[in-house]
Amino acid sequence: MIRLLFALPPALFFAMALAQDQPGAPPTPMPADAATLVNPVTPTAQSQVHAKTLYGIDCAMCHGANGDGKGDLVADMQLTLKDLTDPASLANMKDGEIFYIIKNGKGKMPPEAGRTKDNDIWSLVTYVRSLSKK
């Protein structure tokens, strides 16, 4: 808990400073070709351990440690997030669309572009999909 108190303010400042969509501005539409992107990364045990670590650092504070959408910041930021543990939550999304959202951000979610390599983002896509299979 104490570690969270020290790490959270700088992480939030950094994340919000990089946020793509400004409050009150219309969201940037996802390009149509995002759905055509194919995950070039073959998941390995090592890549998924790394993706789980990245998720724990960058995603879990909002999306929850297990992906249920009930992270520590959800109530404070007045967010409603998908339950990634529910197979239906991502059923209609292509990997390229998930990649695009992680890389470029969406709404209050800051982008990973510039902070995370594309291959790591693709590994995160695979990891996020795996949350509904547990």
Phi and psi in degrees as a GROMACS rama.xvg file:
@    title "Ramachandran Plot"
@    xaxis  label "Phi"
@    yaxis  label "Psi"
@TYPE xy
-64.364  -40.3393  ILE-2
-58.8741  -39.8134  ARG-3
-63.1593  -39.4179  LEU-4
-63.5134  -34.2571  LEU-5
-82.4281  -34.5246  PHE-6
-84.1597  -29.6205  ALA-7
-64.9333  -49.7807  LEU-8
-57.4251  -47.5456  PRO-9
-65.7236  -36.5279  PRO-10
-65.1403  -42.7675  ALA-11
-66.2817  -42.9165  LEU-12
-59.3588  -47.5032  PHE-13
-63.1777  -44.288  PHE-14
-64.9883  -44.5748  ALA-15
-71.8913  -30.3228  MET-16
-66.0833  -29.1463  ALA-17
-92.6824  -3.98738  LEU-18
-56.8806  134.47  ALA-19
-76.2648  -49.2468  GLN-20
-88.3857  128.937  ASP-21
-83.7159  148.519  GLN-22
-56.5087  134.048  PRO-23
85.363  -15.9875  GLY-24
-84.2478  148.267  ALA-25
-65.6101  143.631  PRO-26
-63.7357  147.405  PRO-27
-72.0435  125.067  THR-28
-70.2948  146.923  PRO-29
-74.6698  131.898  MET-30
-65.1582  147.528  PRO-31
-60.8702  -31.5705  ALA-32
-75.5499  -7.1782  ASP-33
-60.2164  -36.5598  ALA-34
-66.533  -19.4489  ALA-35
-88.6617  -9.58636  THR-36
-66.1229  136.735  LEU-37
-114.072  135.952  VAL-38
-64.4104  114.632  ASN-39
-86.3457  -4.23724  PRO-40
-97.2484  124.743  VAL-41
-83.9496  119.457  THR-42
-66.1359  137.474  PRO-43
-124.954  167.035  THR-44
-59.1235  -40.9437  ALA-45
-66.0955  -43.7291  GLN-46
-66.245  -33.3516  SER-47
-75.3329  -32.0952  GLN-48
-65.4125  -42.4826  VAL-49
-64.1194  -43.3845  HIS-50
-63.3268  -39.4481  ALA-51
-63.0109  -38.5903  LYS-52
-64.5674  -46.7491  THR-53
-59.8333  -43.6462  LEU-54
-58.4707  -45.6391  TYR-55
-61.4462  -34.3281  GLY-56
-80.2228  -47.0364  ILE-57
-103.361  -21.2099  ASP-58
-116.028  -37.1056  CYS-59
-61.8939  -28.0772  ALA-60
-60.9997  -26.505  MET-61
-108.565  -47.4994  CYS-62
-80.6604  -7.79837  HIS-63
87.8643  149.123  GLY-64
-58.7439  -33.9334  ALA-65
-104.161  3.46791  ASN-66
89.4041  11.9255  GLY-67
-77.9092  -1.54129  ASP-68
80.0031  16.164  GLY-69
-121.77  50.437  LYS-70
-71.6035  173.233  GLY-71
-60.9566  -28.0419  ASP-72
-96.1115  -6.45203  LEU-73
-58.2035  -49.204  VAL-74
-68.3492  -44.0285  ALA-75
-61.3131  -36.9493  ASP-76
-95.42  4.1329  MET-77
52.9043  55.2492  GLN-78
-106.04  152.298  LEU-79
-125.367  114.065  THR-80
-114.384  153.81  LEU-81
-65.1703  147.913  LYS-82
-86.6946  100.535  ASP-83
-70.8214  -9.27611  LEU-84
-81.6885  -12.5545  THR-85
-87.8108  116.836  ASP-86
-54.5659  -28.4546  PRO-87
-72.2364  -20.0573  ALA-88
-64.3263  -31.6298  SER-89
-117.704  7.69151  LEU-90
-59.0898  -33.6302  ALA-91
-96.5141  9.99029  ASN-92
-109.099  136.12  MET-93
-82.1428  157.05  LYS-94
-56.1805  -38.6287  ASP-95
-63.1735  -33.751  GLY-96
-70.0265  -40.8067  GLU-97
-64.71  -44.0527  ILE-98
-56.7718  -46.6972  PHE-99
-60.3993  -43.668  TYR-100
-65.2982  -45.6104  ILE-101
-63.4205  -44.4012  ILE-102
-68.612  -42.1886  LYS-103
-104.767  -8.26988  ASN-104
80.8797  169.537  GLY-105
-159.478  125.265  LYS-106
59.664  -122.846  GLY-107
-84.2592  -4.89641  LYS-108
-78.883  120.724  MET-109
-74.2936  156.102  PRO-110
-77.3107  151.675  PRO-111
-91.6875  -13.4704  GLU-112
-55.169  135.883  ALA-113
87.8468  -18.7148  GLY-114
-112.184  -24.6132  ARG-115
-134.031  138.373  THR-116
-68.9139  150.477  LYS-117
-55.9949  -41.5051  ASP-118
-61.8922  -35.8667  ASN-119
-69.7625  -35.3128  ASP-120
-65.4906  -41.5578  ILE-121
-62.2829  -37.7096  TRP-122
-65.3406  -36.7677  SER-123
-62.4224  -37.7569  LEU-124
-57.9342  -47.9742  VAL-125
-63.0056  -41.7864  THR-126
-63.845  -46.1881  TYR-127
-59.6734  -42.3759  VAL-128
-62.0224  -34.5292  ARG-129
-69.9171  -19.2696  SER-130
-63.3692  -27.5956  LEU-131
-85.4839  -2.991  SER-132
-103.505  4.96464  LYS-133
